[in-house]
Amino acid sequence: MSLTLYTYWRSSAAYRVRIALGLKGVEVEQVPVHLVRGGGENWAEAYRARNPQAQVPTLEVDGEPLVQSLAILEYLDEICPEPPLLPGDPMARAQARGIALAIACDIHPLNNLRVLHYLQEDLGAGEDAKLTWYRTWVENGLAAVERLVLRARAHSGVTGPYCLGAQPTLADVCVVPQLFNARRFDCDTSACPTLLEVDAALAEHPAVKAAHPHNQPDYDG
């Protein structure tokens, strides 16, 4: 099987997939798609033929493109089930998905590059207004995710070091990139101490280290 990941070093959605690939030890060819240079390489027709949304990541499997990071993550879990990203218990599995979706569907879409660009270029928002917008949704969203993690732990009786116990799950794969973004924009993360502990533990994992934006071949500071 041939796998090609179209990625961008600073994309949190691509970051999720890189973490999962590393956790599972899956080899993949990476093709950088710069989202800023030249107005965005993702808007080129050749790339949009692969991903009509003009977003990253795209994972090509023997030439067949898959889009949307969470769909890609579940595909990887099905073709390479060890170590699993989803717990075996149905309740814990649904909780892991719920945490991941809270980030990928509620926090991240409000603050991705095209939304921030629209706020400034089309609606005339200044830099301060843009940052207020960004921090509002990230801070409120992460505070809610903190409570979701604590409730899931209370139900199952597990503790750390990761979101739902001793193994990284779909939840962790989404938490790490979102906290990277939160720090990048100087968000207040004081309402999510558990997530910060999880992030610190994961920062020591070799797969997570390798997936970090600053360790990507297309990193340009």
C-alpha positions as CSV (number, residue, x, y, z in Angstrom):
1,M,0.0,0.0,0.0
2,S,1.3,3.4,-1.0
3,L,0.4,6.4,1.3
4,T,1.0,10.0,0.5
5,L,0.1,12.8,3.0
6,Y,-0.5,16.3,1.6
7,T,0.2,18.4,4.6
8,Y,1.3,21.8,5.9
9,W,3.5,22.2,8.9
10,R,1.2,24.6,10.8
11,S,-2.1,23.0,10.0
12,S,-3.6,21.5,13.1
13,A,-5.7,19.1,11.1
14,A,-2.6,17.7,9.3
15,Y,-0.9,17.6,12.7
16,R,-3.5,15.2,14.0
17,V,-2.9,12.8,11.1
18,R,0.9,13.0,11.5
19,I,0.5,12.1,15.2
20,A,-1.7,9.1,14.4
21,L,0.6,7.9,11.7
22,G,3.5,8.1,14.1
23,L,1.6,6.3,16.9
24,K,0.9,3.5,14.5
25,G,4.3,3.4,13.0
26,V,2.9,3.8,9.5
27,E,5.3,5.0,6.8
28,V,4.0,7.8,4.6
29,E,5.4,10.1,1.9
30,Q,4.8,13.7,2.8
31,V,4.1,16.4,0.2
32,P,4.0,20.0,1.6
33,V,1.1,22.2,0.5
34,H,1.9,25.8,1.6
35,L,-1.4,27.5,2.6
36,V,0.0,31.0,2.5
37,R,2.7,31.2,-0.2
38,G,1.6,32.6,-3.5
39,G,-2.0,33.1,-2.2
40,G,-2.1,29.5,-1.1
41,E,-0.8,26.4,-3.0
42,N,-4.0,24.6,-1.9
43,W,-6.0,26.7,-4.4
44,A,-4.1,25.3,-7.4
45,E,-6.3,23.2,-9.7
46,A,-4.0,20.2,-9.4
47,Y,-4.5,20.2,-5.6
48,R,-8.2,20.9,-5.8
49,A,-8.6,17.9,-8.1
50,R,-7.4,15.9,-5.0
51,N,-9.3,17.8,-2.4
52,P,-12.2,20.0,-3.7
53,Q,-12.3,21.8,-0.4
54,A,-8.8,23.0,-1.0
55,Q,-7.8,22.0,2.5
56,V,-5.2,19.9,4.2
57,P,-4.7,17.1,5.0
58,T,-5.4,14.8,2.1
59,L,-4.2,11.2,2.4
60,E,-3.8,9.4,-0.9
61,V,-4.1,5.6,-0.6
62,D,-2.8,4.0,-3.7
63,G,-3.7,7.1,-5.5
64,E,-7.2,7.4,-4.1
65,P,-7.6,10.6,-2.0
66,L,-9.2,10.8,1.4
67,V,-10.2,14.1,3.0
68,Q,-11.1,15.4,6.5
69,S,-8.7,14.6,9.3
70,L,-11.2,12.6,11.5
71,A,-12.3,10.4,8.6
72,I,-8.6,9.8,7.8
73,L,-7.9,8.9,11.5
74,E,-10.7,6.4,11.6
75,Y,-9.5,4.9,8.3
76,L,-6.0,4.5,9.7
77,D,-7.5,2.8,12.8
78,E,-9.3,0.3,10.6
79,I,-6.4,-0.6,8.4
80,C,-3.8,-0.5,11.2
81,P,-5.8,-1.4,14.4
82,E,-2.7,-1.5,16.7
83,P,-2.4,0.6,18.8
84,P,-6.1,1.6,18.6
85,L,-7.1,5.2,18.6
86,L,-10.6,4.3,19.9
87,P,-11.1,2.4,23.2
88,G,-12.7,-1.0,23.1
89,D,-15.5,0.0,25.5
90,P,-18.5,1.5,23.6
91,M,-19.0,4.3,26.1
92,A,-15.3,5.2,26.2
93,R,-15.2,5.1,22.4
94,A,-18.1,7.5,22.1
95,Q,-16.5,9.8,24.7
96,A,-13.2,9.8,22.8
97,R,-15.2,10.7,19.6
98,G,-17.1,13.4,21.4
99,I,-13.9,15.1,22.7
100,A,-12.3,14.9,19.2
101,L,-15.4,16.3,17.5
102,A,-15.7,19.1,20.1
103,I,-12.3,20.3,18.9
104,A,-12.4,19.4,15.2
105,C,-16.0,20.6,14.5
106,D,-16.6,23.3,17.1
107,I,-13.3,25.0,18.0
108,H,-11.1,24.6,15.0
109,P,-13.4,25.6,12.1
110,L,-14.2,29.0,13.7
111,N,-10.5,29.8,13.8
112,N,-8.8,28.3,10.7
113,L,-6.9,30.4,8.2
114,R,-9.8,31.0,5.7
115,V,-12.1,32.2,8.5
116,L,-9.5,34.6,10.0
117,H,-8.8,35.9,6.4
118,Y,-12.5,36.5,5.8
119,L,-12.8,38.4,9.1
120,Q,-10.1,40.8,8.1
121,E,-10.3,41.0,4.4
122,D,-14.0,40.9,3.8
123,L,-15.5,42.1,7.1
124,G,-12.8,44.6,7.9
125,A,-11.9,43.3,11.4
126,G,-8.7,44.7,12.8
127,E,-5.9,42.6,14.3
128,D,-7.3,43.1,17.9
129,A,-10.8,42.1,16.8
130,K,-9.4,39.0,15.1
131,L,-7.4,38.0,18.2
132,T,-10.5,38.5,20.4
133,W,-12.5,36.3,18.1
134,Y,-9.9,33.6,18.1
135,R,-9.2,33.6,21.8
136,T,-12.9,33.6,22.7
137,W,-13.7,30.4,20.8
138,V,-10.5,28.6,21.8
139,E,-10.7,29.5,25.5
140,N,-14.4,28.7,25.8
141,G,-14.0,25.5,23.8
142,L,-11.0,24.2,25.6
143,A,-12.7,24.8,29.0
144,A,-15.6,22.7,27.8
145,V,-13.3,19.9,26.6
146,E,-11.6,20.0,30.0
147,R,-14.9,19.2,31.6
148,L,-15.6,16.4,29.0
149,V,-12.3,14.7,29.8
150,L,-12.9,14.9,33.6
151,R,-16.4,13.5,33.2
152,A,-15.2,10.6,31.0
153,R,-12.5,9.8,33.5
154,A,-15.0,9.9,36.4
155,H,-17.3,7.5,34.6
156,S,-14.5,5.0,33.8
157,G,-12.5,5.4,36.9
158,V,-9.2,6.0,34.9
159,T,-6.7,8.7,35.4
160,G,-3.9,9.9,33.2
161,P,-1.5,10.4,31.8
162,Y,-3.5,10.8,28.7
163,C,-7.1,12.0,28.2
164,L,-8.8,8.6,28.8
165,G,-6.1,6.6,30.5
166,A,-2.8,4.9,29.7
167,Q,-3.1,4.9,25.9
168,P,-3.4,7.9,23.5
169,T,-6.7,8.0,21.8
170,L,-8.5,10.0,19.1
171,A,-9.1,12.6,21.9
172,D,-5.4,13.1,22.5
173,V,-4.6,13.3,18.8
174,C,-6.9,16.4,18.6
175,V,-6.0,18.0,22.0
176,V,-2.3,18.4,21.2
177,P,-2.6,20.4,18.0
178,Q,-5.4,22.6,19.5
179,L,-3.2,23.5,22.5
180,F,-0.3,24.3,20.0
181,N,-2.6,26.8,18.4
182,A,-3.8,28.2,21.7
183,R,-0.2,28.9,22.7
184,R,0.5,30.4,19.3
185,F,-2.2,33.0,19.8
186,D,-1.5,33.6,23.5
187,C,-4.8,32.1,24.7
188,D,-5.6,31.8,28.4
189,T,-5.5,28.1,29.1
190,S,-5.8,28.3,32.9
191,A,-9.3,26.7,32.7
192,C,-7.9,23.5,31.3
193,P,-5.2,22.2,33.7
194,T,-5.9,18.6,32.9
195,L,-5.5,19.1,29.2
196,L,-2.2,20.8,29.9
197,E,-1.0,17.8,31.9
198,V,-2.1,15.5,29.1
199,D,-0.2,17.7,26.6
200,A,2.9,17.7,28.7
201,A,2.9,13.9,28.9
202,L,2.3,13.5,25.2
203,A,5.1,15.9,24.4
204,E,7.5,13.2,25.6
205,H,6.1,10.6,23.2
206,P,8.4,10.0,20.2
207,A,5.5,9.9,17.8
208,V,4.2,13.2,19.0
209,K,7.6,14.8,19.0
210,A,8.2,13.7,15.4
211,A,4.8,15.2,14.3
212,H,5.4,18.6,15.9
213,P,5.1,21.5,13.4
214,H,8.7,22.6,14.1
215,N,10.0,19.2,13.2
216,Q,8.4,19.2,9.7
217,P,10.5,19.4,6.5
218,D,8.4,22.4,5.3
219,Y,8.7,24.3,8.6
220,D,9.6,27.9,7.7
221,G,9.2,29.6,11.1
